Amino acid sequence: MVIGVVILVATYRAFRFTNLAYAMIGLHVLILLVGGHYTYSEVPLFNWVRDTLELSRNHYDRVGHLAQGFFPAIIAREILIRLSPLKPGKWLFVIVTCIAWAISAFYEMIEWWIAVISGTADHGLPRDSGRRVGHPVGHVSGAVWGGAGAAAPAPGARSRTGALALARRGRAGTLVRAPRGCG
């Protein structure tokens, strides 16, 4: 996260993102910080939601997965539109969605490596006659099938497309306008 802030500050004059992108980056940082502070499976507000709705677990990790698709997709789209020959359309959508999935898959691999290194790789798996059943790796979120989270950013990346389509029609005001001299 610190590396990302340093990159944003260092490239601010040469490549300025839209105000929307900066706002989304800030919101994504907030989601990551809350998840990192409490761990994704223990965020108090979502513990309350779990208890109130009688859910089986805290689902804050799903907020993180949705953000993991939505926010990087906005950044990838801005970079590709300004630095590549791609124009808004199907190919841009496909490439941006693939980038969001790649980022998510890499994050899931990091989560898996941490689980293996920390010795929690089998955390939360059900047992059948003493042997573990299910996915071989528990994840930071506490979800037994947490590795499936690599696909979770897809709705975020797709919803980003709809949101930006509305913004292009002028409904989002100055949030999505590129800064002067930036395309």
Contacts in CASP RR format, 6 or more apart in sequence:
PFRMAT RR
TARGET T0000
AUTHOR 0000-0000-0000
METHOD contacts of the structure
MODEL  1
MVIGVVILVATYRAFRFTNLAYAMIGLHVLILLVGGHYTYSEVPLFNWVR
DTLELSRNHYDRVGHLAQGFFPAIIAREILIRLSPLKPGKWLFVIVTCIA
WAISAFYEMIEWWIAVISGTADHGLPRDSGRRVGHPVGHVSGAVWGGAGA
AAPAPGARSRTGALALARRGRAGTLVRAPRGCG
1 29 0 8 1.000
1 32 0 8 1.000
1 33 0 8 1.000
8 17 0 8 1.000
8 25 0 8 1.000
15 79 0 8 1.000
15 82 0 8 1.000
15 182 0 8 1.000
16 179 0 8 1.000
16 182 0 8 1.000
17 25 0 8 1.000
17 75 0 8 1.000
17 78 0 8 1.000
18 78 0 8 1.000
18 175 0 8 1.000
18 176 0 8 1.000
18 177 0 8 1.000
18 178 0 8 1.000
18 179 0 8 1.000
19 174 0 8 1.000
19 175 0 8 1.000
19 176 0 8 1.000
19 177 0 8 1.000
20 74 0 8 1.000
20 167 0 8 1.000
20 172 0 8 1.000
20 175 0 8 1.000
20 176 0 8 1.000
21 74 0 8 1.000
21 75 0 8 1.000
21 78 0 8 1.000
23 175 0 8 1.000
24 70 0 8 1.000
24 71 0 8 1.000
24 74 0 8 1.000
24 75 0 8 1.000
25 71 0 8 1.000
25 75 0 8 1.000
27 67 0 8 1.000
27 71 0 8 1.000
28 67 0 8 1.000
28 71 0 8 1.000
28 72 0 8 1.000
31 63 0 8 1.000
31 64 0 8 1.000
31 67 0 8 1.000
32 64 0 8 1.000
34 43 0 8 1.000
34 60 0 8 1.000
35 43 0 8 1.000
35 60 0 8 1.000
35 64 0 8 1.000
38 44 0 8 1.000
38 60 0 8 1.000
39 140 0 8 1.000
39 141 0 8 1.000
40 58 0 8 1.000
40 60 0 8 1.000
40 61 0 8 1.000
40 64 0 8 1.000
40 140 0 8 1.000
40 141 0 8 1.000
40 142 0 8 1.000
41 57 0 8 1.000
41 58 0 8 1.000
41 60 0 8 1.000
41 61 0 8 1.000
41 140 0 8 1.000
41 141 0 8 1.000
41 142 0 8 1.000
41 143 0 8 1.000
42 58 0 8 1.000
43 58 0 8 1.000
43 60 0 8 1.000
45 60 0 8 1.000
46 58 0 8 1.000
46 59 0 8 1.000
46 60 0 8 1.000
46 63 0 8 1.000
47 58 0 8 1.000
49 55 0 8 1.000
49 58 0 8 1.000
49 59 0 8 1.000
50 56 0 8 1.000
50 57 0 8 1.000
50 58 0 8 1.000
50 59 0 8 1.000
57 142 0 8 1.000
57 143 0 8 1.000
60 141 0 8 1.000
61 139 0 8 1.000
61 140 0 8 1.000
61 141 0 8 1.000
61 142 0 8 1.000
61 143 0 8 1.000
61 146 0 8 1.000
61 149 0 8 1.000
62 152 0 8 1.000
65 104 0 8 1.000
65 149 0 8 1.000
65 152 0 8 1.000
65 153 0 8 1.000
66 152 0 8 1.000
66 153 0 8 1.000
66 155 0 8 1.000
66 156 0 8 1.000
67 156 0 8 1.000
68 100 0 8 1.000
68 103 0 8 1.000
68 104 0 8 1.000
68 107 0 8 1.000
68 152 0 8 1.000
68 153 0 8 1.000
69 100 0 8 1.000
69 103 0 8 1.000
69 104 0 8 1.000
69 152 0 8 1.000
69 153 0 8 1.000
69 154 0 8 1.000
69 155 0 8 1.000
69 156 0 8 1.000
69 157 0 8 1.000
69 160 0 8 1.000
70 100 0 8 1.000
70 153 0 8 1.000
70 156 0 8 1.000
70 157 0 8 1.000
70 159 0 8 1.000
70 160 0 8 1.000
72 99 0 8 1.000
72 100 0 8 1.000
72 103 0 8 1.000
72 153 0 8 1.000
73 96 0 8 1.000
73 97 0 8 1.000
73 99 0 8 1.000
73 100 0 8 1.000
73 153 0 8 1.000
73 156 0 8 1.000
73 157 0 8 1.000
73 160 0 8 1.000
73 161 0 8 1.000
74 160 0 8 1.000
74 164 0 8 1.000
76 95 0 8 1.000
76 96 0 8 1.000
76 99 0 8 1.000
76 100 0 8 1.000
77 92 0 8 1.000
77 96 0 8 1.000
77 160 0 8 1.000
77 164 0 8 1.000
80 86 0 8 1.000
80 92 0 8 1.000
80 95 0 8 1.000
80 96 0 8 1.000
81 87 0 8 1.000
81 88 0 8 1.000
81 92 0 8 1.000
82 178 0 8 1.000
82 182 0 8 1.000
82 183 0 8 1.000
86 92 0 8 1.000
86 95 0 8 1.000
88 168 0 8 1.000
93 161 0 8 1.000
96 157 0 8 1.000
96 160 0 8 1.000
96 161 0 8 1.000
97 154 0 8 1.000
97 157 0 8 1.000
97 158 0 8 1.000
100 153 0 8 1.000
100 154 0 8 1.000
100 156 0 8 1.000
100 157 0 8 1.000
101 150 0 8 1.000
101 151 0 8 1.000
101 153 0 8 1.000
101 154 0 8 1.000
101 157 0 8 1.000
103 153 0 8 1.000
104 149 0 8 1.000
104 150 0 8 1.000
104 151 0 8 1.000
104 152 0 8 1.000
104 153 0 8 1.000
105 150 0 8 1.000
107 150 0 8 1.000
108 139 0 8 1.000
108 146 0 8 1.000
108 147 0 8 1.000
108 149 0 8 1.000
108 150 0 8 1.000
111 139 0 8 1.000
111 140 0 8 1.000
111 147 0 8 1.000
112 121 0 8 1.000
112 137 0 8 1.000
112 139 0 8 1.000
112 147 0 8 1.000
114 140 0 8 1.000
115 121 0 8 1.000
115 123 0 8 1.000
115 137 0 8 1.000
115 138 0 8 1.000
115 139 0 8 1.000
115 140 0 8 1.000
116 137 0 8 1.000
120 138 0 8 1.000
121 136 0 8 1.000
121 137 0 8 1.000
121 138 0 8 1.000
122 132 0 8 1.000
122 136 0 8 1.000
122 137 0 8 1.000
122 138 0 8 1.000
123 138 0 8 1.000
123 142 0 8 1.000
124 138 0 8 1.000
124 142 0 8 1.000
124 144 0 8 1.000
125 132 0 8 1.000
125 133 0 8 1.000
125 134 0 8 1.000
125 135 0 8 1.000
125 136 0 8 1.000
125 138 0 8 1.000
125 144 0 8 1.000
126 132 0 8 1.000
126 133 0 8 1.000
126 134 0 8 1.000
126 144 0 8 1.000
127 133 0 8 1.000
134 144 0 8 1.000
134 145 0 8 1.000
135 144 0 8 1.000
135 145 0 8 1.000
135 146 0 8 1.000
135 147 0 8 1.000
137 147 0 8 1.000
138 144 0 8 1.000
138 146 0 8 1.000
139 146 0 8 1.000
139 147 0 8 1.000
163 172 0 8 1.000
164 176 0 8 1.000
166 172 0 8 1.000
167 173 0 8 1.000
167 175 0 8 1.000
167 176 0 8 1.000
168 176 0 8 1.000
170 176 0 8 1.000
END
